[in-house]
Amino acid sequence: MRTLLTVLGLLLLFPFAALAAQDGDEAPTKDEIAEEFLDVVKKELGKQTEASARATVDRLLEIWKDAEVSEDVKKVVPDYLEEIADSKVEAACVAGIEGLAAVGGDDAAKSLVKILQKAIKEKEPPVQVYSASLKALGEIASHDKGVVKELKDLLKYKDFDVVGKAAQALAGYKDAPGKLRKDLLEEVIKQSEGTFNSSNNNDANAMRKWNIIRGGIMTALNALSGQSFADPSQARAWFNDHKKDRDLWN
């Protein structure tokens, strides 16, 4: 039985070409090559190092995108990516997370929410894991209600870094339907204007929080509105004047 490293090595040398036929056999089909690789990956899930995880993810994505590989064969790819994203090695997790972002869609976004929740609930949350998860969620910008709610709820999270990165993820919804953009914009304003106002009144904790979340918040406010605000108070004034403008939110 070929090990994962052996299969990866062969496939890196001969990208997605038939593995050498043995004993005069016909060259295997792409489905057969993919199935052999996927069988090996299945046995190695959770054991990847950073290097093997990245190589595995790259090959899984090639299988996923290859029109000549049947849907029945490739359907396990998102599940394997989720398993890699749940690895004990943080760098391997990030590779899996980036793989899920490349797959895209609501199911991948739901998987990312699970990974994100697990990460931020740890005693010492792994920054690179939750950061990669939130970045990926912004790239996918799923309209799934549960995913959207998760991102909105994180605007009230106790960890200021998570708040800022959640806001940054919401900026990925800049091309969403008007009703959703309006809802998200209003929520970002609501969850940031108090902090901004208090920071201007020399509230030390608010100043600290605003310094951490400002980048993500302002990116979200400007992306969702299509405007260029200097701060949440400007965003609030603009929103109050334009919230009933159908042309903006159609």
N, C-alpha and C positions, 0 to 999 in steps of 0.2 A: 504493500500500500504506500503510495507516495505521501510524504509529509507535506505540510502546508508550505514550508520553505522551498521544497523541491518544486512543487507545482508553481509557486510564485516565480521562482527562478526561471523555469521553462517559459512561462507566459511573458515574463519581462524580456527574455531573449527573442521570443517569437510571439509578439503581441496578438493574442487571440487567433493564432493560426493553429492548425491541427497539431496536437502533440504527436510526436513521431510514432508512426504505425509500427507495430511489433509483429514479427513472424509473418510478414506478408499480408497482414490484415489491411483492409481498406482504411483510409484516413477517417478518423472520427468526425462526426458532424459537429456543428457549433453547439447544438443542444447537448451532445455527449460530452464535449469539452467542458461546457459550463456546469453540467451536472457533476462531473468528477471534481471540479474545483469547489463547487458548493458543498459537496459531501465532506471534503477535507476541512473547509471552513467551519462547518457545523461542529466538527469534533474539537476544533481549536477555539471556539468562542469563549471569551473571558480570559484567555491565556495570552492575548496579544501584547507585544511590546509596542512602543511608539512606532518603530520602523515597520514591523510586520502589520500593524493595524493600518497604517497609511497605505502600504502596498495592497493590502486586502481590500480596503475601501475603494481604492482606484480601480481595481479589477471588478469589484462588485458593480460599480457604476458603469463600467464598460458593458458588462452583461446587461444591466438594466436598460441602457440606451440602445443596445444592438437590436435592430429590427429583425435580424435573422434568428434571434433566440426567441423561442416560443414564450408566450405569456405564462403558460403553466410552469415552465422551468424557472423563469425569473421572478415569479411572484413572492418568493421567500426573501428576496434581496432586502426590502425595507425591514423585515424582522431581524435579519442578521446585522444590519446597520444599527438597529436599536440595541441589540445585544452588545455590540462593540462600544456603543456610546455609554453603556452601563458598566464598562470595565473598571477594574480597580486602579489601573494606570491612567492618570489624568490626561496625559497626552494622547493615549489611545481613545479615551472618551471624546476628546475634541475631534479626532479624526472621524469617529462615528457620527458625531453631531453634524459635522460639515457634510458628511455623506447624506444624512437625512435632509439637510437644506437643499442639496443638489437634486434629490428625488422630488421634494416639494409636495404640495397637496395637503389636504386636511388631515389625513392619517399620519403623515410625517410630523405635522405640527402637534398633533395630540401626543405622539411619542415624545417629542421635545418637551412638552409641558410636564410629562411624568419625570423625565430626566432632570429638568429644572427644579421641580418641587423637591425631589430627593436631594439635590445638591444644596439648596438653600436651607434645608432643614437639618443638615449636618451640624455637629457641634462647632466645627471650623469649616464653614462653607468653602469649597474649592472655587476660587475666583475664576480661574480659566474655564471651568466647566459651566458655571452659570452664565458667565459672560458670552461664551460661545453659543449656548442655548438661546439666550435672548437675541443675539445677533442673527441666528438662524431663523428665529420666529419672525423677526423683522423682515428678513429676506423672503420668507414664504408669504407673510401677511395673510394668513388664513382668515376667512370670514366665518369660520365655525364659532358659534356663540360661546362655547366653553373656552376656546382659545382666547377669544377677545376678552371675555370676562377675567381670565387669568391675568392678562396684561394690564387691564384696568385696575384690578385689585392690587397689583404690585406697585402701583403709584402710591399706595398707602403703607407700604412695607416698612418694617422697622430699620432695615439696613439701607442707608442712604445710597450706597453704591448700586444696589439692586434697583432702587427707585429710578435713578438716573439712566440706567441701562434699559429698564422697562420703557421709559419714555422714548429713548432712542429707537427701540424696537417699534414703537407706535408710529414713528416717522415713516416706517416702511409702508404704512397704509395711505400714503399720499395720493395713490391712484384708485383708492377704494370708492365705492358708490357714495354719493353726497350725503345720504342719511347716516351712514357709518362714520364718515369723516367728521361730520358735524358732532355726532355723539362723542367721538374720541377727543376732538378738539375741546369741547366743553368740559370733559372730564380732566384733561390735562390742565386747563386753566383753573378749574376748581381745586385741584390737588396741589397747585403750585403758587397761586396768588397769595395765600396766607403766609407761606414761608417767605416769599419775596418781600411782602410788606413788613413782616416782623424783622427781617434782616436789615431793612432800611431804618428800623427803630432800634438798632444796636442790640437785638436779642442774640446773644452769643451762640446758642444752639441753632437758631434759625440761620444765622450767618454761616455757620459751619455746614449745615445741610444745603443751603443754597449754593455754596461754593462747589459742593460735590455734584448736585443734580442739575446745575444751570445748563451745562452743555447739552445734555439729553433733552431737558425740558424745552429749551429754545429751538433745538432742531425739530422737535415734534410740533411745537406751536407753528413754526414757519412752514413746515412741510404740509401739515394738515390744512392750513388756511390758504397757502399760496402767497402769503404776505411776508414782510420782513419786520418783525417786531423787535424792540429793544428789550422788552421785559413782559412778564405776564399781565401787568396792569394795562399796557397798550393792547395786548391780545384781548383782554376782557372788554375794553371799550369798543374795540372793533367788532367783537362777536356780538355784543349787545345791539350794535347798530345794524348788523347784517344777518342775524340769526333767522330772520324771516324772508331773506332774499332767496327766492326759489331758484334763480339762475345759478346761484353758488352751490346749492345743495341738491341739485337734481340728479 
